Amino acid sequence: MVEKYGVEPARFMDVVNALFQSPVYRNYGAIMTEQRFEPAGFKMKLGLKDVELAIKAAQSVHAPLPLGQLIHNHFSVGMARGYGEMDWTALIRCLEHSSK
């Protein structure tokens, strides 16, 4: 969305980092805006495994987890595109492809 409004992703992350002062935003934001998905800090295939575990745990107590299902779908697309060994932040590529 940011790019579609003509805002540079790096500039957007400057604003986010100024507002939230979080190393998580700073580090992952840089990885995504610079598209440095390798070497992976946390591989996408491991993210998929963790989301699957969370979904199964939620199902066992009959708790809906719609965001988990959405994330699972995006991870699955990433795996199909060969991103399994990349950092989980390569999900941004899946989102970019789905919005075209």
C-alpha positions as CSV (number, residue, x, y, z in Angstrom):
1,M,0.0,0.0,0.0
2,V,2.8,2.4,0.9
3,E,4.5,2.0,-2.5
4,K,1.1,2.4,-4.3
5,Y,0.8,5.8,-2.6
6,G,4.3,6.7,-4.0
7,V,6.1,6.5,-0.6
8,E,9.5,4.8,-0.6
9,P,9.4,1.7,1.7
10,A,12.6,2.8,3.4
11,R,11.2,6.2,4.2
12,F,8.0,4.6,5.6
13,M,10.2,2.5,7.9
14,D,12.0,5.6,9.0
15,V,8.7,6.9,10.2
16,V,7.7,3.6,11.9
17,N,11.0,3.4,13.6
18,A,10.8,7.0,14.9
19,L,7.3,6.3,16.3
20,F,7.8,2.9,17.8
21,Q,11.5,2.7,18.6
22,S,11.6,-1.1,18.3
23,P,14.5,-3.2,17.2
24,V,12.0,-5.7,15.8
25,Y,10.5,-3.1,13.4
26,R,13.9,-1.7,12.6
27,N,15.6,-5.0,11.8
28,Y,12.7,-6.8,10.0
29,G,11.7,-3.5,8.3
30,A,15.2,-3.2,6.8
31,I,15.2,-6.8,5.7
32,M,11.9,-6.4,3.9
33,T,12.6,-3.0,2.3
34,E,16.1,-4.1,1.2
35,Q,14.8,-7.6,0.3
36,R,17.7,-9.3,2.0
37,F,16.0,-12.6,2.6
38,E,19.2,-14.6,2.8
39,P,20.8,-15.7,4.9
40,A,17.7,-16.4,6.8
41,G,17.4,-15.4,10.5
42,F,14.3,-17.6,10.7
43,K,13.4,-19.7,7.7
44,M,10.0,-19.6,6.1
45,K,9.7,-23.4,6.3
46,L,10.0,-23.1,10.0
47,G,7.4,-20.3,10.1
48,L,5.0,-22.6,8.3
49,K,5.7,-25.4,10.8
50,D,5.0,-23.1,13.7
51,V,1.8,-21.7,12.2
52,E,0.6,-25.3,11.5
53,L,1.3,-26.1,15.2
54,A,-0.7,-23.1,16.4
55,I,-3.6,-23.9,14.1
56,K,-3.7,-27.5,15.4
57,A,-3.6,-26.3,19.0
58,A,-6.4,-23.9,18.3
59,Q,-8.5,-26.6,16.6
60,S,-8.0,-29.0,19.6
61,V,-9.9,-26.5,21.8
62,H,-12.3,-25.3,19.1
63,A,-10.9,-21.8,19.0
64,P,-11.0,-20.0,15.7
65,L,-7.7,-18.7,14.3
66,P,-8.6,-16.9,11.1
67,L,-5.3,-14.9,11.0
68,G,-3.4,-18.1,11.5
69,Q,-5.2,-19.6,8.4
70,L,-4.3,-16.5,6.4
71,I,-0.7,-16.6,7.4
72,H,-0.6,-20.3,6.6
73,N,-1.9,-19.6,3.1
74,H,0.8,-17.0,2.5
75,F,3.5,-19.3,3.9
76,S,2.2,-22.1,1.6
77,V,2.4,-19.8,-1.4
78,G,6.0,-18.9,-0.4
79,M,6.9,-22.6,-0.1
80,A,5.4,-23.2,-3.5
81,R,7.5,-20.4,-5.0
82,G,10.7,-21.9,-3.5
83,Y,11.1,-19.4,-0.6
84,G,11.3,-22.1,2.1
85,E,15.0,-21.5,2.9
86,M,14.6,-17.7,2.8
87,D,13.8,-15.6,5.9
88,W,10.2,-15.6,6.7
89,T,10.0,-11.9,5.8
90,A,10.1,-13.0,2.2
91,L,6.3,-13.2,2.8
92,I,6.3,-9.7,1.5
93,R,7.0,-11.2,-2.0
94,C,3.9,-13.4,-1.7
95,L,1.8,-10.3,-0.8
96,E,3.3,-8.3,-3.6
97,H,2.4,-11.1,-6.1
98,S,-1.2,-11.4,-4.7
99,S,-1.9,-7.7,-5.1
100,K,-1.0,-7.6,-8.8
